[in-house]
Every structure is written in C-alpha cells, then in structure tokens.
Amino acid sequence: MRDPYTPVVEREPKTDHVTFAFIGGGFSGLLTAARLRESGIDSVRVIDKAGDFGGVWYWNRYPGAMCDTAAMVYMPLLEETGHMPTEKYAHGPEIYEHCQRIGKHYGLYDDALFHTQVTDLAWQEQEKRWLITTDRGDRFTAQFVGMGTGPLHVAQLPGIPGIENFRGKAFHTSRWDYNYTGGDPTGAPMDLLADKRVAVIGTGATAVQCVPELAKYSKELFVFQRTPSAVDVRGNHPIDPQWFDGIATPGWQQRWLDSFTAIWDGVLSDPSELENEHEDLVQDGWTALGKRMRAAVKTVPAEDFSLEAVQRALEDADDVTTSRIRDRVDEIVTDTDTAESLKAWFRQMCKRPCFHDDYLPAFNRPNTHLVDTNGKGVERITAGGVVVDGVEYEVDCIVYASGFEFLGTDFTDRAGFDVTGRDGVTLSQYWADGMRSLQGMFVRGFPNLFIQQLLQGSNLGSNIPHNFVEGAKTVKMAVDHTLRNGFHTVEPTAEAEDAWVQLLLDHGRPLGNPECTPGYYNNEGKPAERKDRLNVGYPQGSAAFFRMMNDWRAAGTMDGLTFD
C-alpha cells in the first residue's frame, strides 16, 4: 500500500525478542505502550503500516478533519504530557501531533516499526511466546502481544456499479490527494480546484467536515446524498489558558472522562443509577443529548422500568430534539427544496449524530449542489461522472466520504492477518460462529494476547479513545501480575469466557432497528443473526462496564483469568 505522506525507510529485518509487541500505532497502541512503560517494562515495540504514530489521524488528513467529541476527553494522556488543546474540538493536525507527542514522551519511537504490516501471528507453545512475521522480512518473538487495528482502519468504498470505469481523479477521504486539490492538511487554500467539478459521495460525519472546505474552492461541488445527517450546533472556540490552568488539577482528565461517559451512557443502566447526578464538565453536543435522554428516562416510574418503557420515553424526547434540528435547517439554508432534503427524517440515534457550524451554510453557495437520491444511493458511475435517477452529472473528481469497515466484516479481514493460537487453531476458526471473548479483550486458547476493541466490552462509540484508556489499565495489570509472580502465560478460563458470551447473547442489544436508515448504527439494515448478536457491548452500557472493571482491578484477584 502506498503511503502518500511519509517515504519508506529501508531497514534490516528484526529477528529479536521483545516483552510486549503491539500491532497498531493509534490511540490503543499508544495508551497500552505508555502504561506498560510506566510500569517499568522497557521492551515494548509498536508495529504499524503507517509511517508514524496516529492511527486514523495519520491517514485522515482531509480538509476540515477534526474530532466531533470535545478534545479534553477525546485526546488521551493530556495530563501526563502536559498538553492543552488549542480549541474545544481539535483539528486533525493537532491530534496527529499529539500522537507524536505521546510517542516521544514515552520513548516509543526507539523500537517502533513503521511501514510494516503483520502477515502472521502464531503462538509457540513450547517457548510460551508469539512469533510475529511481517511484510518487511521480520521474524521476531514477543511474550505478550496486543492488537489494536481499530474500528476506523480499512477504508470502505461503496459498491456502486461502474466505480472502476471513472476516468477522472478519485480518492477516499482517508487518502486525500493534495497534489491534485492543492492545499495541505493545515488548511492552505485548495487552489487547484478552481476549475474543477467535484463530487462528494456520502453525507456522514466525514462529509459534514470536508464539504464546507470543498465548497470554498471548487468550481462546482455536487454532494450526493443517500440519507441526510442530523447536524446540530458545534460551537467550537479556542481554549482559554487561564481557564485551563484552573481546571487542570491532578486527576482532571479522568474526572472529565467519567463525567462524559456517565452523562452520555448512564441512561442504559438500572433506574437506581439515574438518581445519581453528574456534573457536566464537558458540555458538548453529546452530553447535551445525554442529559435530554437521561431526563426522559427519569420520567419512567421505577415500577414500570423496562426496555420498552425506556424506549418510549426516549422516542418522545427524540421527537423534540429532531424537530429542533430540522427547524435549524430552515433557519440556515435559503433554498427551500435543498433545506427539505437536508432534514433527517429518522430518529437521531439511527445514525451517528453530527455537530458542525459550517456544513449547512455551504449549501447557500451558488457553486454547491445537493443531489438527493431519496434513499436509493448513486445509480452508477461512468467514465465521466455520476448517475442518479438516469441523470449524469459530469465531474472531474470524485471524493468518497464513505467511511471505514466498522463492524460488518470479520475481525481477521479488517486486521489483514489471522492469528494462530494453541493447538493450531486460528482466530477465524475460533470465531467462525461469532466472536468469543472475556470482557472483549481475552480469548481462550490465545494466551498472552490482548485485543483492544469496542465489541464485547465497553463499546463506547461517542468517545472511542476512552475505551482504550480503560483497556490499557487492564492490560498493564494482567501483564504486571504475570511477570511479578513468575508466570509465563495468562488467558481466560473456559467457564469465564462461556459465561461472558452467554451474558451477551441473553441480554445484549444488537444493532438492527428496521426503522432506521441503513448504516453501521443498525447493521446496514440487516436482521441480527447470531454473529450480530455477539457484536455488542456490555448489556448495561459503557459506564457500567468501566465501573465493573475498576472494581475488578481493585479486587486484585483477576477473576476469570488463569495463569501458568
């Protein structure tokens, strides 16, 4: 795979041994490696196919890229590195720079392998270690391995007929070609688009960010919409250093993380938790939505508390919120037909909520055209353009704002390699009937392997880094316990894994609401099969999961794990 950002540096293959190897240099790898370094483990190696740390923020350099969750909770290890975000919602270059800051702060560059893809990972039972093979000729071993290949890892192109026939320029937003558009990730003008007709396919969170920038510079911009996004106010602003100094007291970021998650996700817990009032330290669109949902759920009498009653209360609150967001479209967009097409007709949580102040105004520009496909999507692509409902729109460039393979494909397909555990059993074989784990991290038959992921664990989608903040604590504790007590391996017991899987099957909430528009929030509109029923998080929600894991670590008994 070509890297448009960093040249590949030749090196000799590695044939050594490390204590811990982590596959993935995004936030999951950075956080895990940082916590291991803090615990005194110096032999930590991070491997990534990119040319630097950053994960999705290494690849996502499209114009306007920024986090849609407040930077104070989105950017991890702020307290440890002493960094203050420059604005409430940090832009991509600052987030990427912060990933580099973490790598430097913890000395992770010293043994990192960049532009390196793992091709095979196999457990050596006799030696009690993992053998790691890569596309750079590496064959080295590690006692422990972590995997954090991420939910935003493999770019996804839409299955549109004729996509291969287009003769103009085409690229995915995560592989932005500034040589074609002009400009750069820091916001320099994309002056090479002045004579270009540009198409954007997709109107999700990525398009909401890049459309305003493309609208400024393109001769003509066509935005092809299958379904609209609900776009609420963002209200970005610079961070005041004096204010930051006042709040940045010891433990401040963990308090902010706990506040965000409790407010956003607390409505999924039992009714007694709703009596706990949480101060909203973050005050962003997610916590505002969470407080509205929380207030709605509190109207349900304790004696009537059930999933159905909660759902009815949330739907009533959702009607008020979505009505206000639709009214906002009318207030901003001047063309009535365009405004009507931009109104999300579905419930807000059918699709990832968006927050932006410049997306809707972009459609008031005379060069910017919304092409609404009325839910049908693009009909086909030709050599010269994009066809919708029999009409061809001639364009010079197509930008695919079509996201990533989030949940709909097998883990091993997204990772790009399989994992061979004890007795030659591969992870794809072990998960053939659906994912199996303990707490989403430990897998029976795959000793000393830690999977940093959302599924079967916290599954907090509104602030993905928080999942890895907590997961890194668990990895650190398990590794420390193994080494400190002279053990060689750690893995879940069969009983603990079976019980966890059964809990998810019995009480998990699979995606798949048929009333929602197709997307990853509802399993692309497909009914939930057994595999889908296992692609869930802890039934009581992420806030409850984090509390449970805090208690689990505090107990120190490592229940559910076996050491040898």
Secondary structure, DSSP 8 states (H G I E B T S, - for coil): ---SSS----------EEEEEEE--SHHHHHHHHHHHHTT---EEEE-SSSSS-THHHH---TT-B-SS-HHHHSTTHHHHT---SBSS-BHHHHHHHHHHHHHHTTGGGG-B-S--EEEEEEETTTTEEEEEETTS-EEEEEEEEE---SS-SB-----TTGGG--SEEEEGGG--HHHH---TT----GGGTT-EEEEE--SHHHHHHHHHHHHH-SEEEEEESS---EE-----B--HHHHHHH--TTHHHHHHHHHHHHHHGGGS-GGGGGS----SS-SHHHHHHHHHHHHHTTS-GGG-SHHHHHHHHHHHHHHHHHHHHHHHHHH--SHHHHHHTS--S-GGGS--EE-SSHHHHTTSTTEEEEE-TTS---EE-SSEEEETTEEEE-SEEEE---B--SSS-HHHHHTS-EE-GGG-BHHHHTTTS---BTTTB-TT-TTEEE--STTTT---SSHHHHHHHHHHHHHHHHHHHHHTT-S-EEE-HHHHHHHHHHHHHH---S--TTS-SSGGGGGG----HHHHHS---TT-HHHHHHHHHHHHHH-S-TTEEE-
